[in-house]
Amino acid sequence: MNAYSISNSRKSARITGILFILGTVPVMVAMALWGQSVSSPDYLSLMAAHSNEVLLLALSAMFMGLACAGIGISMYPILKPHGEALALGVVGFRVMEGTLQVASAVSLAVLLALSQEFVKAGSPADSFFQPAAAAIKSVREWMSNGFYLFPWCVSAFIYCTVFYRTRLLPRWLSVWGILGLVLMLIGAFSGMFGLIEVFSPPQMLLMLPIMLQEMVLAVWLIVKGFNPSVIASKSGKTETNEN
């Protein structure tokens, strides 16, 4: 049973690591390549002129949501022996995060449709397009900086704490994750309440530690996986309890 459990844990680790990469890298590349038209002050006109790029950005955000929801599901069998309620919490909050990210992607598509209608109408200076677009954009920014960050932070704090307590992963990696989450939250709330600009260099700097930690975590999971001695020990206790 131990060998089987260790083998399964390696598969779960690889899947989780790949999902971490798929949930971060594509959307960051998409933002760098195609995010300018959305963040520009003249976004209503520019989005219509770059509709294919905006759609690709929306698809990458939707893909990100699906990958992040998958992270909770792939972690469940690893976390369950260390607390089923905690494992279910990670699944629930990650699925919630993924759902909100998909909703954010849909709002981007709605904003694109509004932009196209604005251009078709001759780009009128004073019309309902501007306040409608501003409202959608504001909700999307709040969603990106607050609504989906809350379930992400809760789930990440849970599994980083479990990893630290059980030594499933090196403790320095868990501590790095918790500190990175704190810095990222400072940047997110600062952006939400207008202390710094949303997605500005200061906010990106505060988000950098957790983004780097997730990539290091992803590589660690793919290459080394979870601590096999912890997996074997927990499997042995489970087998004893069943007997």
C-alpha atoms as a printed R data frame, in Angstrom:
    type eleno elety resid chain resno       x      y       z
1   ATOM     1    CA   MET     A     1   0.000  0.000   0.000
2   ATOM     2    CA   ASN     A     2   2.884  2.383   0.770
3   ATOM     3    CA   ALA     A     3   4.442  1.966  -2.678
4   ATOM     4    CA   TYR     A     4   1.076  2.514  -4.336
5   ATOM     5    CA   SER     A     5   0.459  5.661  -2.265
6   ATOM     6    CA   ILE     A     6   3.920  7.064  -3.028
7   ATOM     7    CA   SER     A     7   3.422  6.374  -6.733
8   ATOM     8    CA   ASN     A     8   0.076  8.183  -6.655
9   ATOM     9    CA   SER     A     9   1.588 11.090  -4.744
10  ATOM    10    CA   ARG     A    10   4.213 11.529  -7.486
11  ATOM    11    CA   LYS     A    11   1.469 11.677 -10.109
12  ATOM    12    CA   SER     A    12  -0.510 14.180  -8.046
13  ATOM    13    CA   ALA     A    13   2.612 16.270  -7.511
14  ATOM    14    CA   ARG     A    14   3.416 16.402 -11.232
15  ATOM    15    CA   ILE     A    15  -0.165 17.272 -12.164
16  ATOM    16    CA   THR     A    16  -0.296 19.983  -9.491
17  ATOM    17    CA   GLY     A    17   3.036 21.445 -10.616
18  ATOM    18    CA   ILE     A    18   1.916 21.564 -14.246
19  ATOM    19    CA   LEU     A    19  -1.370 23.211 -13.240
20  ATOM    20    CA   PHE     A    20   0.524 25.865 -11.263
21  ATOM    21    CA   ILE     A    21   2.475 26.717 -14.412
22  ATOM    22    CA   LEU     A    22  -0.602 26.649 -16.657
23  ATOM    23    CA   GLY     A    23  -2.476 28.829 -14.184
24  ATOM    24    CA   THR     A    24   0.203 31.531 -14.166
25  ATOM    25    CA   VAL     A    25   2.456 31.648 -17.231
26  ATOM    26    CA   PRO     A    26  -0.102 31.817 -20.111
27  ATOM    27    CA   VAL     A    27  -2.102 34.689 -18.593
28  ATOM    28    CA   MET     A    28   1.064 36.636 -17.703
29  ATOM    29    CA   VAL     A    29   2.334 36.268 -21.276
30  ATOM    30    CA   ALA     A    30  -1.101 37.266 -22.588
31  ATOM    31    CA   MET     A    31  -1.158 40.360 -20.355
32  ATOM    32    CA   ALA     A    32   2.294 41.383 -21.570
33  ATOM    33    CA   LEU     A    33   1.399 40.866 -25.237
34  ATOM    34    CA   TRP     A    34  -2.231 41.989 -25.393
35  ATOM    35    CA   GLY     A    35  -3.090 43.763 -22.152
36  ATOM    36    CA   GLN     A    36  -2.165 47.279 -23.263
37  ATOM    37    CA   SER     A    37  -5.459 47.977 -25.022
38  ATOM    38    CA   VAL     A    38  -7.432 47.016 -21.892
39  ATOM    39    CA   SER     A    39  -5.339 49.126 -19.504
40  ATOM    40    CA   SER     A    40  -5.121 52.170 -21.802
41  ATOM    41    CA   PRO     A    41  -7.231 55.270 -20.951
42  ATOM    42    CA   ASP     A    42  -8.618 54.989 -24.495
43  ATOM    43    CA   TYR     A    43  -9.624 51.345 -23.976
44  ATOM    44    CA   LEU     A    44 -13.110 51.728 -25.480
45  ATOM    45    CA   SER     A    45 -11.656 52.468 -28.915
46  ATOM    46    CA   LEU     A    46  -8.501 50.362 -28.662
47  ATOM    47    CA   MET     A    47 -10.228 47.141 -27.604
48  ATOM    48    CA   ALA     A    48 -12.400 47.164 -30.743
49  ATOM    49    CA   ALA     A    49  -9.303 47.738 -32.875
50  ATOM    50    CA   HIS     A    50  -7.544 44.773 -31.214
51  ATOM    51    CA   SER     A    51 -10.508 42.431 -30.771
52  ATOM    52    CA   ASN     A    52  -8.584 39.223 -31.532
53  ATOM    53    CA   GLU     A    53  -5.933 40.060 -28.952
54  ATOM    54    CA   VAL     A    54  -8.585 40.869 -26.330
55  ATOM    55    CA   LEU     A    55 -10.352 37.573 -27.020
56  ATOM    56    CA   LEU     A    56  -7.061 35.705 -26.599
57  ATOM    57    CA   LEU     A    57  -6.539 37.529 -23.309
58  ATOM    58    CA   ALA     A    58 -10.034 36.510 -22.179
59  ATOM    59    CA   LEU     A    59  -9.410 32.892 -23.180
60  ATOM    60    CA   SER     A    60  -6.116 32.841 -21.273
61  ATOM    61    CA   ALA     A    61  -7.912 34.186 -18.172
62  ATOM    62    CA   MET     A    62 -10.578 31.498 -18.535
63  ATOM    63    CA   PHE     A    63  -7.868 28.849 -18.933
64  ATOM    64    CA   MET     A    64  -6.213 30.227 -15.806
65  ATOM    65    CA   GLY     A    65  -9.460 29.791 -13.875
66  ATOM    66    CA   LEU     A    66  -9.836 26.166 -14.934
67  ATOM    67    CA   ALA     A    67  -6.197 25.394 -14.055
68  ATOM    68    CA   CYS     A    68  -6.479 27.006 -10.617
69  ATOM    69    CA   ALA     A    69  -9.656 25.051  -9.840
70  ATOM    70    CA   GLY     A    70  -7.777 21.898 -10.877
71  ATOM    71    CA   ILE     A    71  -4.997 22.620  -8.373
72  ATOM    72    CA   GLY     A    72  -7.369 22.144  -5.444
73  ATOM    73    CA   ILE     A    73  -8.715 18.900  -6.898
74  ATOM    74    CA   SER     A    74  -5.245 17.467  -7.589
75  ATOM    75    CA   MET     A    75  -4.055 18.361  -4.070
76  ATOM    76    CA   TYR     A    76  -7.038 16.774  -2.324
77  ATOM    77    CA   PRO     A    77  -5.702 13.181  -2.023
78  ATOM    78    CA   ILE     A    78  -2.391 14.506  -0.671
79  ATOM    79    CA   LEU     A    79  -3.952 16.823   1.908
80  ATOM    80    CA   LYS     A    80  -6.811 14.515   2.977
81  ATOM    81    CA   PRO     A    81  -4.726 12.254   5.283
82  ATOM    82    CA   HIS     A    82  -3.623 15.399   7.165
83  ATOM    83    CA   GLY     A    83  -7.150 16.733   7.631
84  ATOM    84    CA   GLU     A    84 -10.145 16.079   5.407
85  ATOM    85    CA   ALA     A    85 -11.798 19.397   6.313
86  ATOM    86    CA   LEU     A    86  -8.657 21.301   5.314
87  ATOM    87    CA   ALA     A    87  -8.396 19.345   2.061
88  ATOM    88    CA   LEU     A    88 -12.046 20.087   1.243
89  ATOM    89    CA   GLY     A    89 -11.436 23.735   2.115
90  ATOM    90    CA   VAL     A    90  -8.609 23.946  -0.419
91  ATOM    91    CA   VAL     A    91 -10.806 22.348  -3.089
92  ATOM    92    CA   GLY     A    92 -13.728 24.635  -2.323
93  ATOM    93    CA   PHE     A    93 -11.758 27.866  -2.246
94  ATOM    94    CA   ARG     A    94  -9.760 26.961  -5.370
95  ATOM    95    CA   VAL     A    95 -12.941 26.133  -7.285
96  ATOM    96    CA   MET     A    96 -14.437 29.418  -6.062
97  ATOM    97    CA   GLU     A    97 -11.327 31.248  -7.266
98  ATOM    98    CA   GLY     A    98 -11.492 29.543 -10.651
99  ATOM    99    CA   THR     A    99 -15.177 30.410 -11.033
100 ATOM   100    CA   LEU     A   100 -14.475 34.087 -10.320
101 ATOM   101    CA   GLN     A   101 -11.588 34.098 -12.799
102 ATOM   102    CA   VAL     A   102 -13.868 32.674 -15.472
103 ATOM   103    CA   ALA     A   103 -16.407 35.381 -14.602
104 ATOM   104    CA   SER     A   104 -13.633 37.977 -14.991
105 ATOM   105    CA   ALA     A   105 -12.851 36.566 -18.445
106 ATOM   106    CA   VAL     A   106 -16.533 36.800 -19.395
107 ATOM   107    CA   SER     A   107 -16.625 40.431 -18.229
108 ATOM   108    CA   LEU     A   108 -13.685 41.145 -20.540
109 ATOM   109    CA   ALA     A   109 -15.645 39.692 -23.467
110 ATOM   110    CA   VAL     A   110 -18.647 41.856 -22.514
111 ATOM   111    CA   LEU     A   111 -16.380 44.906 -22.384
112 ATOM   112    CA   LEU     A   112 -15.093 44.044 -25.863
113 ATOM   113    CA   ALA     A   113 -18.650 43.819 -27.215
114 ATOM   114    CA   LEU     A   114 -19.431 47.222 -25.706
115 ATOM   115    CA   SER     A   115 -16.269 48.633 -27.257
116 ATOM   116    CA   GLN     A   116 -17.258 47.358 -30.687
117 ATOM   117    CA   GLU     A   117 -20.731 48.921 -30.404
118 ATOM   118    CA   PHE     A   118 -19.121 52.179 -29.276
119 ATOM   119    CA   VAL     A   119 -16.964 52.289 -32.401
120 ATOM   120    CA   LYS     A   120 -19.918 51.363 -34.639
121 ATOM   121    CA   ALA     A   121 -21.871 54.281 -33.159
122 ATOM   122    CA   GLY     A   122 -19.107 56.662 -34.228
123 ATOM   123    CA   SER     A   123 -17.345 56.897 -30.846
124 ATOM   124    CA   PRO     A   124 -19.722 59.510 -29.386
125 ATOM   125    CA   ALA     A   125 -18.072 61.720 -26.778
126 ATOM   126    CA   ASP     A   126 -21.011 61.733 -24.356
127 ATOM   127    CA   SER     A   127 -23.123 58.595 -24.353
128 ATOM   128    CA   PHE     A   128 -24.117 55.671 -22.152
129 ATOM   129    CA   PHE     A   129 -21.117 53.688 -23.478
130 ATOM   130    CA   GLN     A   130 -18.583 55.444 -21.245
131 ATOM   131    CA   PRO     A   131 -20.329 54.971 -17.882
132 ATOM   132    CA   ALA     A   132 -21.379 51.410 -18.775
133 ATOM   133    CA   ALA     A   133 -17.827 50.489 -19.771
134 ATOM   134    CA   ALA     A   134 -16.394 52.220 -16.692
135 ATOM   135    CA   ALA     A   135 -18.730 50.224 -14.444
136 ATOM   136    CA   ILE     A   136 -17.810 46.895 -16.067
137 ATOM   137    CA   LYS     A   137 -14.095 47.732 -15.963
138 ATOM   138    CA   SER     A   138 -14.336 48.759 -12.309
139 ATOM   139    CA   VAL     A   139 -16.095 45.507 -11.362
140 ATOM   140    CA   ARG     A   140 -13.502 43.517 -13.311
141 ATOM   141    CA   GLU     A   141 -10.636 45.273 -11.514
142 ATOM   142    CA   TRP     A   142 -12.247 44.658  -8.136
143 ATOM   143    CA   MET     A   143 -12.737 41.032  -9.140
144 ATOM   144    CA   SER     A   144  -9.086 40.747 -10.151
145 ATOM   145    CA   ASN     A   145  -7.744 42.505  -7.048
146 ATOM   146    CA   GLY     A   146 -10.131 41.370  -4.357
147 ATOM   147    CA   PHE     A   147 -12.905 38.905  -5.048
148 ATOM   148    CA   TYR     A   148 -10.857 36.028  -6.428
149 ATOM   149    CA   LEU     A   149  -7.746 36.878  -4.403
150 ATOM   150    CA   PHE     A   150  -9.578 36.078  -1.160
151 ATOM   151    CA   PRO     A   151 -10.295 32.393  -1.954
152 ATOM   152    CA   TRP     A   152  -6.842 32.039  -3.504
153 ATOM   153    CA   CYS     A   153  -5.143 33.403  -0.379
154 ATOM   154    CA   VAL     A   154  -7.236 31.254   1.961
155 ATOM   155    CA   SER     A   155  -6.523 28.073  -0.003
156 ATOM   156    CA   ALA     A   156  -2.824 28.883  -0.392
157 ATOM   157    CA   PHE     A   157  -2.503 29.680   3.318
158 ATOM   158    CA   ILE     A   158  -4.147 26.346   4.190
159 ATOM   159    CA   TYR     A   159  -1.872 24.188   2.052
160 ATOM   160    CA   CYS     A   160   1.278 26.167   2.916
161 ATOM   161    CA   THR     A   161   0.454 25.680   6.602
162 ATOM   162    CA   VAL     A   162  -0.157 21.945   6.102
163 ATOM   163    CA   PHE     A   163   3.068 21.612   4.118
164 ATOM   164    CA   TYR     A   164   4.995 23.442   6.880
165 ATOM   165    CA   ARG     A   165   3.469 21.381   9.691
166 ATOM   166    CA   THR     A   166   3.837 17.987   8.022
167 ATOM   167    CA   ARG     A   167   7.100 18.619   6.097
168 ATOM   168    CA   LEU     A   168   5.490 17.349   2.884
169 ATOM   169    CA   LEU     A   169   7.593 20.087   1.281
170 ATOM   170    CA   PRO     A   170  10.633 21.984   2.586
171 ATOM   171    CA   ARG     A   171   9.629 24.474   5.244
172 ATOM   172    CA   TRP     A   172  11.462 27.373   3.577
173 ATOM   173    CA   LEU     A   173   9.156 26.977   0.575
174 ATOM   174    CA   SER     A   174   6.057 27.153   2.791
175 ATOM   175    CA   VAL     A   175   7.328 30.203   4.705
176 ATOM   176    CA   TRP     A   176   8.147 31.923   1.414
177 ATOM   177    CA   GLY     A   177   4.586 31.258   0.254
178 ATOM   178    CA   ILE     A   178   2.966 32.700   3.396
179 ATOM   179    CA   LEU     A   179   5.129 35.847   3.322
180 ATOM   180    CA   GLY     A   180   4.455 36.236  -0.405
181 ATOM   181    CA   LEU     A   181   0.703 36.042   0.225
182 ATOM   182    CA   VAL     A   182   0.932 38.830   2.811
183 ATOM   183    CA   LEU     A   183   2.830 41.114   0.415
184 ATOM   184    CA   MET     A   184   0.448 40.315  -2.425
185 ATOM   185    CA   LEU     A   185  -2.572 41.182  -0.250
186 ATOM   186    CA   ILE     A   186  -0.987 44.513   0.683
187 ATOM   187    CA   GLY     A   187  -0.598 45.317  -3.010
188 ATOM   188    CA   ALA     A   188  -4.118 44.139  -3.876
189 ATOM   189    CA   PHE     A   189  -5.873 46.159  -1.186
190 ATOM   190    CA   SER     A   190  -3.709 49.192  -1.951
191 ATOM   191    CA   GLY     A   191  -4.898 48.978  -5.549
192 ATOM   192    CA   MET     A   192  -8.534 48.433  -4.568
193 ATOM   193    CA   PHE     A   193  -8.608 51.524  -2.334
194 ATOM   194    CA   GLY     A   194  -6.664 53.779  -4.681
195 ATOM   195    CA   LEU     A   195  -3.417 53.975  -2.704
196 ATOM   196    CA   ILE     A   196  -1.518 52.745  -5.767
197 ATOM   197    CA   GLU     A   197  -2.581 52.238  -9.375
198 ATOM   198    CA   VAL     A   198  -3.991 48.841 -10.310
199 ATOM   199    CA   PHE     A   199  -1.379 46.666 -12.042
200 ATOM   200    CA   SER     A   200   1.185 49.462 -11.587
201 ATOM   201    CA   PRO     A   201   4.913 48.660 -11.059
202 ATOM   202    CA   PRO     A   202   4.614 48.955  -7.230
203 ATOM   203    CA   GLN     A   203   1.746 46.464  -7.183
204 ATOM   204    CA   MET     A   204   3.572 44.105  -9.524
205 ATOM   205    CA   LEU     A   205   6.630 44.321  -7.256
206 ATOM   206    CA   LEU     A   206   4.534 43.299  -4.248
207 ATOM   207    CA   MET     A   207   3.067 40.378  -6.213
208 ATOM   208    CA   LEU     A   208   6.450 39.177  -7.489
209 ATOM   209    CA   PRO     A   209   7.464 37.084  -4.410
210 ATOM   210    CA   ILE     A   210   4.327 34.893  -4.485
211 ATOM   211    CA   MET     A   211   4.504 34.523  -8.274
212 ATOM   212    CA   LEU     A   212   8.125 33.363  -8.035
213 ATOM   213    CA   GLN     A   213   7.264 31.073  -5.129
214 ATOM   214    CA   GLU     A   214   4.515 29.380  -7.123
215 ATOM   215    CA   MET     A   215   6.888 28.749 -10.028
216 ATOM   216    CA   VAL     A   216   9.572 27.343  -7.697
217 ATOM   217    CA   LEU     A   217   6.868 25.245  -6.020
218 ATOM   218    CA   ALA     A   218   5.696 24.010  -9.424
219 ATOM   219    CA   VAL     A   219   9.193 22.947 -10.473
220 ATOM   220    CA   TRP     A   220   9.798 21.282  -7.094
221 ATOM   221    CA   LEU     A   221   6.576 19.285  -7.390
222 ATOM   222    CA   ILE     A   222   7.354 18.180 -10.942
223 ATOM   223    CA   VAL     A   223  10.981 17.247 -10.252
224 ATOM   224    CA   LYS     A   224  10.964 16.030  -6.626
225 ATOM   225    CA   GLY     A   225   7.340 15.705  -5.565
226 ATOM   226    CA   PHE     A   226   6.120 15.454  -1.992
227 ATOM   227    CA   ASN     A   227   8.268 14.033   0.794
228 ATOM   228    CA   PRO     A   228   7.950 10.242   0.288
229 ATOM   229    CA   SER     A   229   8.730  9.442   3.930
230 ATOM   230    CA   VAL     A   230   5.751 11.550   5.064
231 ATOM   231    CA   ILE     A   231   3.493  9.887   2.473
232 ATOM   232    CA   ALA     A   232   4.677  6.408   3.511
233 ATOM   233    CA   SER     A   233   4.293  7.184   7.205
234 ATOM   234    CA   LYS     A   234   0.747  8.451   6.767
235 ATOM   235    CA   SER     A   235  -0.176  5.508   4.540
236 ATOM   236    CA   GLY     A   236   1.154  3.106   7.152
237 ATOM   237    CA   LYS     A   237  -0.961  4.708   9.881
238 ATOM   238    CA   THR     A   238  -4.027  4.542   7.656
239 ATOM   239    CA   GLU     A   239  -3.434  0.854   6.935
240 ATOM   240    CA   THR     A   240  -3.020  0.129  10.659
241 ATOM   241    CA   ASN     A   241  -6.246  1.949  11.508
242 ATOM   242    CA   GLU     A   242  -8.139  0.032   8.818
243 ATOM   243    CA   ASN     A   243  -6.869 -3.292  10.202
